Amino acid sequence: MTQPTREHDVVVYGATGFAGALVARHLAAYAPVGARIALAGRSETKLTSVKTELGVDWPIVVADASDEAALSRLATSTRVVVTTVGPYLRYGRRLAAVCAAVGTDYADLTGEVLFVRDSIDANHDMARRTGARIVHACGFDSIPSDIGVHVLNRQVKADEAGDLTDTTLVVTSLRGGMSGGTIDTIRAQMEEMKKDRARRRIAASPYSLSPDRAAEPDLGRQPDMVTLPGPAVDPSLRGTLAPFFMAPFNTRIVRRSNALQNWSYGRTFRYREVMSIGTSPLSPLLAGALKAGIGAAMVGLAVTPPAILDRVLPSPGSGPSERTRTSGHFTVDVFTRTTTGARYRSRVRAKGDPGYAATAVMLGESALALAFDRDELPPSEGGVLTPATAMGDVLVNRLRTAGLTITAGRAD
């Protein structure tokens, strides 16, 4: 469906928050000349301050996350909404729903399995009717994973080397900080799972975001928290590979991409994520301790009274210092073996703190792709999509231009 003429091209919702201000800064620097961008949030005073700090003459849209009428007016005023207002389980449902209803493209940086599942159930069919592309997980969760597998598959198909089979993302370097908003998001999902056993089962299922669970192949267990020797993934790897704390979300986004594309990666595509912790003789012990520590941290967030957590954890709206953001970086490598026996590898690398500096680039470029490259995007009737299925090669090219390294090729 062709979008009607709108007042704005992109509205940044949550522009007064830590992540939202970074996205707005990226758009101020890199949006095309003449782009009609607006800043949105619940405080006109704070939005005016952001506008002044950025040195832009962008309109301001005031809308509270609980005010459905205001959110509907916001959505109908623009072609694309990009939102950083989380936790999305608490504050994101209404905005995603109104965007789906009025045919407005939408992008966020959620890492919440339960929110995305709720959005699929509530919004996918409506978005298909209106043509809206509702695109979750457009930050470090989960663009490196989703795009890393996308370019890997594109190269394998171009070489006529078959389908992907066992595929593993390895975080080979990572440096960055954590904000109060990230902590609050983790807490929100843990609180939701604590209330309801059925919700825990959804979060635990490897196909929790599948469009049709019954149609998925039976590939056995696909655990999230795994410890492996490097050579078990690829002969080039050494040392020990430990659990990656973002795997429980990223893996589900990647599997959804495969299913939405009629399992184009392959019907025997198995996917997992780990992180390299070096070649020390003690690395296996460290990997085990890391696995136990992640589990203990999740339990602690679930059972510790909020009043105590509020005293010891970073508060929402806080985030890494500018020095941390600029000195951060990440590199992820995705390894696969195809049905013809060939080995392939892709890489996604970026400078800047992964969760904030790099995420601002990824989310900002996602918004620009949806707003200005619509005719070049992958064919779609709309729906609740993933970065790979909504934007594909268009996003890859934009991210490369913005400074990310994204490569794919044979590894043997």
Secondary structure, 3 states (H helix, E strand, C coil): CCCCCCCEEEEEECCCCHHHHHHHHHHHHHCCCCCCEEEEECCHHHHHHHHHHHCCCCCEEECCCCCHHHHHHHHHCEEEEEECCCCHHHHCHHHHHHHHHHCCEEEECCCCHHHHHHHHHHHHHHHHHHCCEEECCCECCEHHHHHHHHHHHHHHHHCCCCCEEEEEEEEEEEECCCCHHHHHHHHHHHHHHHHCHHHHHHHHCCCCCCCCHHHCCCCCCCCCCCCEEHHHCCCCCCCEEEECCCHHHHHHHHHHHHHHCCCCCCCCCEEEEEEECCCCCCHHHHHHHHHHHHHHHHHHHHHCCHHHHHHHCCCCCCCCCHHHHHHCEEEEEEEEEECCCCEEEEEEEEECCHHHHHHHHHHHHHHHHHHHCHHHCCCCCCEEECHHHHCHHHHHHHHHHCCCEEEEEECC
